[in-house]
Amino acid sequence: MFWMYQMVMVMTAGQGRLSTANEQRFDELWRTYWPSRGDTENHWVMYYASLRIVSQLRAGRPGAWWFNGRSSDENAAESAAYIREWIRVTTTQGQGEYDSPGYIGEYVVPLALLAGWEADPVRRDEARRMIDYLLFDYAVDQINGQYAGAHSRVYPRQILLPGATTASALGWLAFGVGDRLQNAQAVVLALSGYRPPEVLAAIAQGAERPYVNRERKRTRWRIRHAGPDAFRVGERLTTPVYKYSYVHPDFILGSSQGGLLQPIQQQTWNLRWRVDAPSQASNTFFTVQPHSSPYEGTMYFTFDWDASTDVIARSKVDYDSPDKLASGSPYEQVFQEGPALVGLSHIPPGARFKHLSTLFSRDLRDVVEDPSGWIFARAGAVYLAYRPFVAGQWKENDWTGLLRGGAGAWISSAFDTWGNGHRVLVSEAPRNGYVVQVAPARDFASYDAFQSAVRALPLSFRLDRGPEVAFTTLSGRVLSAGYGEVPKVDGRPIDYGAWPLFDNPFAHEKVGSGQLSVSHGGKEFKSDFRSAADANGAKQP
Amino acid sequence: MAVSAPVSALQASGTAHELFAAASMTRSQRNSSIPTDWGMFRRDGREGWSLFGPRILGVAGLAYDPFNPDVLLLAAADGVVRSEDRGRSWRLTTGWRIADVRAFAFDAGDPLRVYAATQWGPIRSVDGGRSWESVAEGLPVRYSQTLVADRIIPGRVLLGTESGIFLSEDAASSWRPVNSPPVTILRLVQSASRPALLLAGTEGRGAWRSRDGGRSWQPVDPGSAKANLYAVAIRADDPDVLAIGGWATGVRVSTDGGETWSARGAGLPNPWVQALAFDPDHPGRLSAAVHEEGSYVSDDLGRTWTFAGLYGAYGHDYAFVPAASR
C-alpha cells in the first residue's frame, strides 16, 4: 500500500509527461504486482484511495488488466465503499489510530489524493472535508505545531523530537505554526490544492487558551481478547479511548485512560511545553509502563501466539525491550484534571516488565530531587512536579543500547542527534503510581515558591492494597482513585459513559454524530458526513 | 491440512497429488514488517519449490473444488482469491468486509457451497467461491482459523473459534457450542476413512479427539496437555495413525488412535512445528513445517527426517491437490 500511493502520485502528476515506456511499465506493474492491503486502518485508507484513483486513471479496463482480476469499475466501487465506511466510522466512533504525530500523514496523504484527483466531485469534496476533520483534531491538541497528549502510535525519534514529525510539517503548511520541515507527505497535501478553513488556522495559532479538550477515540480493531468494554462495528471489535488534554498557552498536558489501546507504540500521556525552535526541541515528559506479550500481540495482529512478540519486534524493534519509550500496558490506569495527572499501576508477577519509566528529557532544567519525594523541574516557562510513589533509580535513555547500536531506519536512524542526554527514572514495584502537577511559571513568584506550594499539597497513597491515591491539586481539586475503579474528581466518578467525540471551546460532537461544527471568533464551518457521498448514487457497503 | 473435502471421483481413482505450502520467509526479516518472500509455493522437486499464484502477503491455505480441482481457492489476508484454470489467472472474490481468511471447507453435498474460517468470523459461499457472505450471526465469539465440513453429512460444519468448537447442522446458518475446551482452536481435521474421528489442536490445552463426529471431545496425549498445537494430521488410509505438532512440542505420533504417543521430533532442527500433513500418495509419509527452518519429510513416522526445502519459511499450511486434470 505504501508503494501504491507513490505510484499513483507519479501517475497523476505525470499525466501527459510520462513516456510511453513508463506508462506501459506502470500498467504492467498494476497487472503483475499484488500490493498488500495491509493490517491497519492507515494501510487500508492508503490502499483504497490509491486504488480508487488509479481505477479512474485506467477506467474501463477488464479484470485481466488488474492484479486482483477485478475490472476498473469493480475496483473503483469497492474502494469508494471502503472509504465511505472509514469516514462513517471515524466521524461517529472516533479514529482508531488516533492523534499520531507520524501516522496522521498516512491518512492525510490518501485523502489528499482524493481531494486533488478524485473524478467524482462529491467524493472529492468529502475527502477535502475529511482532511479538515483530521486537521481540526490535530489543531486543538498541538502547541506550536507539536502534537501533544495521548498518541495512538509514536516512534522513539518522534517522542524525543516531537516537533520533527509529519504532524508538525502539516501544521506549518496548513496553519503556519511551528517550523518548516522537509516532508514528502506535506508536499502531497500541497500538490492537492487543499486549503484549510480559516477558522482552523485561528484555532491552531492558539487563541482562547487555556481550555480543556476531551475526545472519544477507539482502539485499533481487536481480533481476539476483545474484553468486556468492546463494542462491534460491523465485523470488527473495538473499545473506547477517552482522551483529555489541558491546553494552555505555555503547555499541553494530555492523557488517555491507559491500558492496551494499541498494540505497539502507544503513548498514554505526555507533557509538552512551548519552545522557540520546536523542530529541534526535546520538550517532552511522560511515564510509561513497558509491556509486551503474546496476549497483546494476538489481540491486535493475526500472528500465532508463540511467534507474535518476535514477529512484532522484527519491525518495531524496541517492542520487547525494557527501555522502550512507547507502550500500552494492561496494568496501568491514568486520569487527569486540568494540569494535574495521576497514574496507578498494578503489575502481576508474570509480567514481562515490572517497572515504570519516567523520561526526564535533556531539555529540562534545574531538576530537584526533594527530600519530600517530589521531583521538580523547569520545562521552559513551565514548572513541573512529579511524585513517584516508589523511589527509582536513574538510567540513561536506551540503557540497553538497542537503539544506539542500530535498529533500522524506522526506529533508530540518527540516534545520536535525538537519543542522547536524556535520563529515565526507573521505578520497579508491583504496586506503584505517581502524581504530576504542572503550572505556568508566571503563576508563581519563583521556582522555590512553586516547590513550596506543591510540597504543601495534600497527598496520600497506599500500596499494600490497590494502589490507592488521593491528591489535592494546586487548584484545589481532589483526585482520588483505587486501581481498577472509576477515578473520582472531588468525590464524583468520572463519567466515561458520556465522553463526547469532541468537546472543546470550538466543537461539541457526541459519539455517533457523523458531523463536525466548528466555530471560533465569529467564523465557523460545518461538515456533515452522514450522506454526502451516498447522494451521488454510490452503493452502500 | 485445513482442507476438508468430500471424497470425489478423482480421489477415489487414486489420482496423484501435487504438494503446496503456504509460507512466509521470515528468517532473514530484520527491521521490516515484510518477509523476504511469501505466498503459496508448489513443490517441484526434492527440495525445489516455486511460487504458485500471486505473491500475496498473509497466504494461509489453499483448497480445491473436489469435483473440479482446476478450481482453487487461496486463503489470504486480503481475502479469498479464486482461480478457475488451476492458477493461470486469479480473481479476488471478497470485498473490504472480509479479511484474514485462514481455511476453507467444501460441503459434502454441494460443491458450490464452501465455508471459510476468517479471523473476523466464518463466511460462506453458495456459488463455489465466486461470492461470499458472513455467517457469524449467533456466534458469541467470531475469531476462527480452522474448520471442517463433514465428509459425509451435507450442511454439517465444525468451526474452531477463540472459545472452543461450534457446530452447525444447517450449512452455517446457525451455530451451537459442543463439548470442547473453551480455548482457541488452532487446527481441526477429520479422518478421511473414519469420518466420526476428528482431532483438534488447541492453544494451551494440547490435543483433543472426538469419536462421535465432533459432538464431544476428550483430551489425548498428556505429554502435550498444555501445549499450543498448531498442527494436527490423520493418516488418510489408517485412522489410527495421528500426528500433532506445536511450539516447543516438536512432532508427536500415535499409532493406536491416540491412546499412546511418542515424541518424533528429534531429527528436526528445532521443536517449533507449525504444520503437518500426511501424503495421500505415499501412505505414512509425513511433512512438517518447522519454524524458519523449512519443510521436512519423514517416511518412518518421524523417526528420521529429511530436509525438503523452503529454508527460512514460517509455514502456515500444506495442501495436497490432485494433479492437473488436463
Chai-1 contact restraints between the chains, C-beta under 6 A:
chainA,res_idxA,chainB,res_idxB,connection_type,confidence,min_distance_angstrom,max_distance_angstrom,comment,restraint_id
A,W34,B,P54,contact,1.0,0.0,6.0,A-B,restraint_1
A,W34,B,R55,contact,1.0,0.0,6.0,A-B,restraint_2
A,W34,B,I56,contact,1.0,0.0,6.0,A-B,restraint_3
A,S36,B,L57,contact,1.0,0.0,6.0,A-B,restraint_4
A,R37,B,D78,contact,1.0,0.0,6.0,A-B,restraint_5
A,N68,B,L92,contact,1.0,0.0,6.0,A-B,restraint_6
A,G69,B,W90,contact,1.0,0.0,6.0,A-B,restraint_7
A,G69,B,R91,contact,1.0,0.0,6.0,A-B,restraint_8
A,E78,B,G95,contact,1.0,0.0,6.0,A-B,restraint_9
A,Y82,B,W96,contact,1.0,0.0,6.0,A-B,restraint_10
A,I223,B,Q119,contact,1.0,0.0,6.0,A-B,restraint_11
A,I223,B,Y143,contact,1.0,0.0,6.0,A-B,restraint_12
A,R224,B,Y143,contact,1.0,0.0,6.0,A-B,restraint_13
A,R224,B,E162,contact,1.0,0.0,6.0,A-B,restraint_14
A,E235,B,R97,contact,1.0,0.0,6.0,A-B,restraint_15
A,E235,B,W120,contact,1.0,0.0,6.0,A-B,restraint_16
A,T302,B,D100,contact,1.0,0.0,6.0,A-B,restraint_17
A,T302,B,Q119,contact,1.0,0.0,6.0,A-B,restraint_18
A,W305,B,E203,contact,1.0,0.0,6.0,A-B,restraint_19
A,W305,B,N228,contact,1.0,0.0,6.0,A-B,restraint_20
A,D306,B,N228,contact,1.0,0.0,6.0,A-B,restraint_21
A,D306,B,W247,contact,1.0,0.0,6.0,A-B,restraint_22
A,R314,B,Q29,contact,1.0,0.0,6.0,A-B,restraint_23
A,S315,B,S32,contact,1.0,0.0,6.0,A-B,restraint_24
A,S315,B,S33,contact,1.0,0.0,6.0,A-B,restraint_25
A,G408,B,N31,contact,1.0,0.0,6.0,A-B,restraint_26
